[in-house]
Amino acid sequence: MSAPTPAIRLGTPWPLGATVTARGVNFSVVAPLATRVELLLFTDGEASEPQCVIELDGQHRSADHWHVEVEGIGIGACYGYRVFGPLQPGGHGFNPSKVLLDPCARAIAGWGNYRRGAAVGAAPNTAHCLKGVVTERDRFNFEAAPRPRHSWQRSVIYELHLGGFTEGAGTPVAPDRRGTLLGLIDTLPYLLELGVTAIELLPVMAFDPTDAPNGRLNHWGYSPISWMAPHPDYIAGGDPGQARQQVRELVTACHQAGIEVILDVVYNHTSEGNQEGPTLSWRGFCDRLYYHQNARGDYLDVSGCGNTIAANRPLVRRLILESLRCWATELGIDGFRFDLGIALSRGEELMPLDTPPLFEDIEADPDLADIKLISEPWDCGGLYRLDDFPARRVATWNGRFRDDVRRFWKGDSSTCWPLGQRMSGSPDLFTRTPVHPGQCITFLTAHDGFTLSDLVSFNGKHNLANGENDRDGDNHNNSWNHGIEGPSSDHAVVTLRARQLRNMLATLLLSPGVPMLLMGDEVRRSQGGNNNTWCQNNPLGWMHWLPDEADQTVRTFLRRLLTLRRHLAPLLNPEITTLERHWHGVECNKPDWASWSHTLAWSLHEPQGHPLLWCGLNAYAKAIHFELPANSDGWMRVIDTGLPAGDDLPAAPSPWRPEGIPLESRSLVLLASSKLTGQLHLD
């Protein structure tokens, strides 16, 4: 039996979502084509029926917004909506049998009884729906924990999966905090000692873990069910009311440690899939508003997930901006990486826009003025805009850097010229304006693909564990197993693989741009050749916390390399045009760009011609001797990956006096002018 309806008032259309007032809670939701809306109040998140139903009529409507103020309730109240209206062509549109999650709910309850399948079809899902939870909307305390505000030039990003990074044998995380936001705090000493300046978290906004085929569970989280609420599995203790505070605790700890927090955000699609998918939230309020569709009502898809968000429309843009402000100003997040971000630049009928209004709104918003913005420049519809990404402040992932570095060290033909472009800031790709330090994100590996260790250990993907007969995952990895597929005890193979790891890491960190590292690459984390661990919440997808001596050697190499990069950062800034870059082959000033060449060298010189750095790269199967530019101050050998692991990047550089230098097969050498190294010590 329903409880008496509480006293209600008209309420206001703004703010969106559920907002605590002096008398109770104001609710506001967008439903432009609806004819009637019901607000359902539940006693708790697992209740199978509403305690009371409040019908909103025309008085509670202002333009596209439906609103009401309910007296006598407050923080912790659980609620949902039913929305009524005409069916759209094709039979989809409004489905009042479904209880809908408020797109602006900042916390979610009801996961214990949630059933994705109940949101499909005509039967009610009331007993299995998710509910919004009323929360505070306090601003983050930036006075106690100000943003680190690292410049792009000195930024190093470390991409990690929050759950996977805090799990695994040997983890420093307390057992009751593993897999959670608070557990990540326990790993900060490790990240600080490594030397990164920012962590980039795979999605932490609430997603549907059951949105997966063949009974699998979605581990990565690229299946959003909310753009405001933290994911429940990442909450220590499981209380949705504590989720926002736990995000703040994590961000506070990161800020106090000098580490920025960047979120991977998925605004290009939702978990509702195509027109046959579940009605969970957005679709039920107005699928014609939120999703690109054709005249028949079929969903248009450039996300690869069944639907594409119509981010060009004003009400949709407002919701995305509300989400960004929620995480940036209320929870303290320092930046966002837009999954398939170029999809957000598409207009009606998916036509690409040169001035997409969403990015114009983001760049004009003062609340987001000090936020780092990063995007994938591609989508599944074939759009790829790297140098001309239609937003001035958005950095883009340089996938060409990843591919060309891999191909060079693999020994492919026609790779010297592309590698030279990548190591000088990709001027062939960024042609419209001078490349600035925050325009290009360089990387070797990311969550989607091989780890660095697997990149040198497997020729092909091994994804059978995903249950899709090895059909999933990219087939074009530019990987090389160096003679044996998978793990090997052959000393020559193991040694060469370890050298190639260091070659690629050095190439990444000696190149202009903002480098991004993948969790565990520094300790040779392997996924057993699986290049798509989206459903692997197990050791395949977890951090490697028990490194052996060889693993630790790679970690020491990377840690020293990051220290070296900080020292050399001004020289790697492409905006500094006073330095001259010279190209060489085995002879000075005679680079060999031929398709058969596998050797390359470059040097940086002061305006008067004095050399500061020289770097040689030999991807050939034999040792090669290189000439060196004359240096009156003398050269210091900083890196030589041809030396045994551990000696290849010593804590202090050593003098190099010969006029030339031998490079072992598949090795990299960096020399620096003695006046540049000074008292350089990398430990």
N, C-alpha and C positions, 0 to 999 in steps of 0.2 A: 504494500500500500504506500502510495507516494506521500511524502511529508507535505505540510502546508507550504504553498508558494511564498517565498520571502518577499518583503516589500521591494518594489523595483521603481526605478526612475528612468527617464529617457536615456541618460548617459550621453557620451560624446563620441564622435567618430575618431578622435585622436587622443591618446596614442593607440596604435594598433595593438591587438592582443588583450591580455588581462592585466589591469593596472590597479594597484591598491589605492583607494581613496579614503577620505576621512570617515565615510559612512560604510564602506564595503569594498566592492571591486567593480571597476568599469570594464566592460567587454566590448571590443570592436573588431569586426571582421569584414573583409571585402567579399561581396557576392553580387556582382553587377546584374546578372540576368535572373536572379532568384525572385520568386514571388512570395516566399515565406521562409523564415528561419526560426529554428528552435534551439535554445540554449539548454543543455542538459547538465544538471549538477549531480555529482556522485558523492557518496559518503567517503569513498576511498578509491585508490587506483585499481583494485581488483574487483570492485563491485560489478555485478552482472546486469544490474538495472539501475536507471537513474533514480536518485532520491526525489527529484522534482524536475519538471519540464517547464521552461518559461518560453512562451510564444512571443516572437517579435513581429509586430505588424508594421504598417506603413509609418506610424508615428516614430518608430525606432529606426527609421532609415533616413540617411542623409546622402543623397546621390548614390554612390556605389557601396557605401558603408552601412552596415547594420550594427547597432550599438544598444547597450542597456547597462544601467548601473544597478547592481544587486546589493542590498543592504545586509549587514550582519554576517558577512563571510570575509575571509581574508587569506593570508598566505597559507598555502597548503591545500586550498580547495581544489577539487578535481572536476574537470568539465569537458564537454564535447559539444558538437553541433549536429543537427540535422538540417539539411537545406532542400527546399522544394522549388521546383521549376519545371519547365517543359523539357522533354527529351530532345536531343539534337538528332539530325539525320544520322542514320546508322545505328540508332538505339542507345547511344551513350550520351552523357550529360548529367542531369541531376538524378540522384538515386537516394531518396529520403529514407530508405531502409538502412542506410549506412550511417553510423556515428563517425563524425569526422574529427580529426586532430586539427586544432587551431594552427595555421602556418606560423603564427607568432608566439606559440607557447614556448616559454624558456625552460621548461622542465616537463618531463613526460612520465606518466605512471601507467600501470596496467600490463607490463611486459610478462607477468606470470601467466596470464590467461590469453595473451595475444595470439591470434591465428591469422596468418596472412591470407589463407584461402577463404576465410570468412568474409573478407572484403570484396570477394568476387561474386557476381550473380545478384539475384534479387532478394535472397533471404537476409534477415537482419543479422548484423554482426555485433549487436550490443554487448553480448556476453564475452566477446573476444576483441573488443576495440581498445585502442590506446587513448588515454585521456591527457589533456593538458593539465599542468599544475600551476597554480598562481604562485608567483615568486616576487621577491623584491626586484627593483631595477636600479640598485645603487651603482654609482660610478666607481671604477677602480681607483684605489688610493695611489695615485702616481706620486704623491708627495713622499710616501714611505718607500715606494719602489719605482723610481723614475725609469723611463725607457732607456736602455743602453745607448741607442741611437748611433750605432756603428756606421761609419761611412761605407758606401758600397765598395770603395777601393780596398778597405781592410777587412771586408766581410768574407767569412768562410762558412758555408752552410753544410749542415750534417742532416741528411734525410733519414728519418727513422719511423718505425711503426710503434706507437706508444705501448700497445700490448706486447708485441714481440720483443721490444728492447728491454722490457722489465721482467722477462721470463727466461728460463733456461738454467741448466745446472751451473752453479757457481755465481749466479747473479748476486749483486750486492743489495738487492731489494728484499726487505723483510717479507716473510711469507704472506702476511695478511694484506700486503700492499702491491703484490705482483699483479701486473696487468692493468694497473690503475694510474690515474693522474698523479696521485700522491707518491706512488712508487717511482715515478720518473725522477722525483726530487732526489732520491737516493743515488741516482746515477750521475748527478751533476759533477761530483769530483772527478769522475772518469772523463767526462767531456771537457772539463776545464783543463785537465792535465794534457789532453790531446791537443788542445789549442784551437777549437772551433769557436766561432762567435755567434752562431745562430743554429737552432734546431728547427727543422721543418717536419711537422707531424703529419703523417697520413691522416685521413679524415677522422676527426673527433666529434663532429656533429652527429647526432643520432642517426643511425642507419639501420636497415632491416637485415639482421644476420641470416634470416631464412630466405632472402632473395638470392637463391642459388639453385642450380639444377642438380638432379640426381641425389637429393638428400644431403648435399654439402652445406656447409655454413660459410657465409661471406665473412672473411677475416679482414680484408683491407678496408672495407667501408665505403666503397664508391657506389653506394646505393642509398642516397639520403632519404630519410623519412621526416627530417626536420632541418631547417637552416638556423635554428636558434638554440636548441637544447643540446647539451653534451650527451654523448652516447652512454647508456646506462651501464654497460659492462666495464666502463672505465672509472666507475665511482666506487671508491673504497667504502664498504658497508652497505652499498646498494640503495641508500636513501636518495630518491631523486631531488629532494629538497636541499641536499648537500652538494649537488653537482656543481652549481655555479661557484660556490665558495671554494671547492677543491680546485677548480680551474684557477681561481685567483691565487690560491696558495702556491700552486705550481708556478704561475707566472711571476709571482713575487719572489720566489726562491731563484728563478732564472735571472730576473732583473738584478737581484742583489749579487748574483754571481757574474754579472756582466754578459749574460747570454740572452739573445733575442729569441722570441717564439713566433714562428711563422706557421700558419695553418694551411694545409691543402684543402681547398674548398671546392665543392661540386655544385655549381649553379647551372650547369648546362643541361642536366636531366634530373629526374627523381626516380624513386623506387616504384612508382606506379606503372612503369612500363608502357606498352602500347594500349590501344583501345580495349584490348581483352584483359588488361591487368587489373589489379585491385583498386578500389576507390578508398583511399586512405585519408587524403587531405586535399591537396590542390585541386584534383580532378572534381571532387564533389562540390567545391565552392564555385568553380567555373572553368571547366576544361578548355573552353574556347578562348579564355583569357590567357591561361598559363602556358598552353602548349601550341606549337606550330601544327596546323592541320590543313589538309586540302579541303576542297569544296564539299567532299563527301563526308568529312569528319575523320578521315584516316590520319593518324599521327605521322608527322614527318620526322625523320630521324637522322641526325648527323652526329649522334653521341655513341651509337652502337648499342644503346640500351633501351630502345623502343620509343623514346620520346625526346623532344628537344624543347627546352624552355624558351619562351618568346620574350627574351630580355630586352627587346626594343620597345615594349609597351609600357606606358607610364606606371600603371599600378603594379606591374611585375618588377619594374626597376625600383619602385619604392620599397617593396618587400626585400629585395636583395640588399639595398642600402640599409634598411633596418637591421638586417642580419649582420652586415659588416660593422655597423656602429655598435651593435650588441656585443660583439666579440672584441672590438677595438677599444671602446670607451667604458663598457661595463665590466669586462673581464681582462682588459689590459694587453690583448694580443698585439704583436708588433708588425705583423705582415701577413699577406695572403698570397698563396699560389693557386691560380685558377686552373683547375682541371679542364682540359680542352677549351681554354679560355677564348680562343678565336670564335668558337660557336656563339659566344655572347655578342658578337659583332654582326650577327645575321639579322636582317629585317624580314618583312613579310615575304612569304614564299621562299624563305631562306636565302634571299639575295644578300650578298656581303655589303656592308655599309662602310664607307670611308670615315665617317664620323659617327660611330655608334653611340647613341645617347646614354647608355649605361656607363661607359667609361668617361664620357663627358661629365656625368653627374658625380662619379667617384672622384675625379680629379678636381672638381669644384667644391667638394665638401670639406669644410675646415676641420671637422672631426677626424678626417682621414688624411690630413695633409702630411703628417709625419709617419705614415705607414708605408712599409715596403710592399711593392706590388710586383708579382711575378706571374707569368702565364706560359702555358704550352701554346705555341703559335700555330698548332694544327688541330683539325678535328677529323671525324670519320667521313666527312663529306668531301674530303680532298682539299679543303682550304688550308693554305700554309703561308703565313705572313710573318716572317722573321724580322727583317730590317724595317719593314713598313707596318708593323703592328699598329693598329689605329688607336693608340693611346700613348701620349707622350711619356708618362711616368712608369709604364709597365715594362719590366725586364722580361726577356724571353729566353726559354730554354733553347740552347744552340745544339740541336740534334746532329748537325753536320760536324761539329767539333767531336762529339762522341764517335761518330762513324769514321771520320778521317784519321783520328789518332789510332783507333783500333786497326784500321786497314794498313797504316804505315808499319806499325810494330808487328803485324801479322806477316808482313813481307809482300803485300800485294803490289802489283805494278801501278804506275801512274799515281803515286801517292806523295811524292816529295813536294810538288807544287801545292796541293791542298793542305799538307801539313804546315808548310811555310805560312800560308794564309791564316791558319788557325792559331799558330804561335805568335802571330803579329796582330791579333785582334780581329781576324776575319774581315779585312777591309773589302774583300770581294763580295761578302754577303751583306754587310752594313754599308750600303753605298749612298744612302740619301742624306745622311748627316754624319758628322764625325762621331765615332763610337765613344760613348762616355762609360765610365766604370760600371754604372748600374744598368746598362742596356742589355748585356749579354751574360747569361748564366752558362758557364762551361761545366761539363761533367763527363765522366767515363761510364758510370753506371747509375741506375736509379731502381726504385722498387720494381718497376716493370721491365724485366729482363734478367740477364745473368748477373750474379755478383762478380766482383773482380776476380776472385779465385776461380770461379767456374768459367769465366771468360777465357782463361788460359788453360783450362782442363777439359773442355768439352767442345767437340766440333758441332754438335747438334743438341737440341733441347731434349729433355727427358721428363715429360710431364704426365706420365701415365697415372701417377698418384692423384691427379686432379679428376680422374674419372671421365675424361672426354676423349679417350683413345688417342691422346697426343695431338689433338686438333687445335688446342688452344695455345696461346703464346706465339711470339714472333719467330718466323723461320729464318730471318735474315739478321744474324747476330754479329757477323764479322769476328767470330771467335776462332780459336785454334788450340787444339789439345796438346800440341808439341810432341806428337808421336804416339800417345796412348790415350784412349778415351777414359776419362774419369780418374780416380785416385791411382797413384803410381808409387812404387818403391824404387824405381830406377833413378839412381842418383843424378845422372845427367839431365833427365827430364825434370826432376824436382828442382834442380838448380836453375835451369833455364826458365822454368815457370816463375820462380821467385824473382829472377832478374827482370822478367817482363812486367811483373807487377810493379816493380820499382821504376822501370822505364816509363810506364804509363802515368804513374802518380807524379813523377818529376815533370813530365810533359804538361800535365794538367796545371800544376802549381807554378810553373815557369811561364805560363801564358797569361796574357791580359784577360780580363773578364772576372766574374764572380764565381769562384769554384764551388761546386757542390759535391759532397762525398756521400756514399751510401753506408748505412750502419753496418758495421762489421767488416767492411773491406780492409780496415787497418789490421785486422787479425785473421785475414783469409777465411772469413765466414763462407761456407758453402751451402748451397741448397740442393746438392746432389744432381746438378744439371737441370733442375726445374727453373724455367725462366718466367714463370707466371704463378707465384705462390699465393694467389688471391684467396684460396680456400684452405690454406695450410696453417692453422693455429696449433702448431706443434714444433718440434725442433727444426724442421725445414724452414719455418718462418720466424724463428726466434734468434736472438743475439747469441753469439759464441762467446761465452764468459769464461771458458777454461782453455785459454790459448797455450800452446806448447812453446818451446824456445824459439822455433822458427817463426811462429806467428808473432811472438813478441818482438822479434827482430824487424818485421815489417812495420809494426806499430811504432817502434823507436824511429825508424826511417821516416815515417810520415810525420811524427811529432817534430822531429828536427826540420823536416821540409817546411812545415807550417811556420816554424820560428824563422827560418830563412826567408820565407815569402814575406813575412811582416817586415823584415829588414830591407827587402828589395822592393817593397810595394810601390814606392814612388817611380821606380824605373819601369814598372809594368803597367803604368797608367797610360792608356792610349791617347789621353788628352794632352799629354806633355809632348809637344812637337819639336822641342829643341834637341832631343836625342836623335841620333841617326842609327838606323838599323842596316847593317851590311849583311849580304848573303854570301856564303862560301860553299865550296865543295871540299875535296881533299886538298885543293889549292886555294889560297886566299882570293876572295873576290871572283871566284869562278864556280858558281853554283851549277850543279848538274840537275836540270829539271826534266831530263829524259824519262820516258816511261819505264825504262829498265833500271833507273837509279834507285838505290835504297839508302843513300847517305846524304846528309844535309848538315850545314852549320850556319850559325848566325852570330853576329856580335852587335853590341850596343856601344855607341861612341858619343862622347861629349861633342858639342858644336865645333870645337877646334880639332876634332879628329881623334882625341885620346880614347882608347878603348876602356870600357868599364866591365863588360861581361863578354864571354865567349861560350857558346854552347854547341856541342857536336852530337849528332845522333846517327848511329850506325845500325840499321835494321838488316844489314847484309849477313850472310851465313859465315863470313870470314872477317878477321880483324883488318882494320883499315888505319893507315897513318895519315893524320891531318896536319897541314901547316897551321901556324898560329899568327895572328896579327902581332906586330911588334908592340911591346908595352914597356915603356921606360920605368914604370913603377914596379914592374914584376907581376907575374901571375900567381894566383893561389888556387890550388885544386880544391874545390868545394864538394863536388859530387863526381863519383866515378862508379857507375853501376857494374862495370866490368870487374871490380874488386870483389872479394868475398863479402857476403852479406854481413853487415855490422861494421865493415871497414869502408863501405861505399859512400857513406855520408857521416864522417866523424864529427865529434863535437866541435873541433876547431880545424879550420882548413890548413893545408900544408903547402909550402912554396913549390912552384913548378918552374924549373929554369930552362929546360930544353926549348928549342925554337919550334918544335912540333910535338904532337902527342898521339900515341897509339890508342885507338878505340877497339876494344874487344868486339867480337861479333855480338850483335843485338845488345848494344849498350849505349849509355848516355853519359857525357861528361860536361860538367859546368866549371868554368874557370872564372875567377873574379879578380879584378885589379886589387893589389894589396892595399891601396888607399881606400878601397871600398869596404874591405873586410875589417880592417882595423883590429879592434878587440873582439871581433865576432866570436861568440861561443853559443852553441845551439842547445846546450843542456841547461 
